[in-house]
Amino acid sequence: MKRLVSKFVVITSLLMINSVYAINYNQQEINKQNVLEFYDKAINQKDFAAAQKYLGSHYTQHNPLAADGAEGLKAFIQYLKDNYPNAHSEIKRAFADGDYGLPDISGGKFRSSRKEGALIAFLQINCVSTYPYNGF
């Protein structure tokens, strides 16, 4: 009987670990997709209304030229529209680690120069409760 209970405990533990890993992996994939969509809408499309749906109540901008908060992002997007309307970055790939999303971006031609650049943006995801419940 002890042997049966021990096997049951081991099997149950393995199944629980696998389930937790699957949920974590799925959430990381969702985070990665959200980062890609946010970056594309905010920076490439320069569409604040479309990018705004990815913002929570607290948004910290890592660019020293842009203010924090939704209004800061809105002003930065307007700045890009006014000064660099044709600027477009190619997102090569994205990585996720926990609540961090990292898009690997090729900047193409940097502003009006012939130089090309690349960057990795570090974006932290803070999950927000949504209704209806989406299973995560």
C-alpha positions, 0 to 999 in steps of 0.5 A: 500500500505504501508503495502504491501511495508513493507512486501516486504522489510521484505521478501526481507531482509530475503531472502538476509540474507539467501543468504549471510549466504549460500554463507558464509557457502559454502565458509567456507566449501571450506576453511575447505576442502582446509585446510584438503587437504593442511595439508594432502599433505604437512605433511602426504604425504610430497608432496610439489608439491601437497601442493604448489597449496594451497599457495598464494604469501605470506605464513607465517609458524607458526612453529619456525623451518621452514622458511616463504614462499614457499621455507621455506615450501619446506625445511620443507617438505624435513626435514620431509621426511629425518628425519621422513619418516613414520610420519603420523597424523590423521586428526580427524575433521576440523572447519572453522570460516571465513577465519580460518581453524582449523584441529584437528589432532592426532599426533600418535606416536610422532617422535621415542618416545612412547608418543602420541600427539594431536594438533590443527593447526590454518591456515588462508585462503586468497582467491585468484582470479581464472579463470575461475570464480568459483561462489565464 
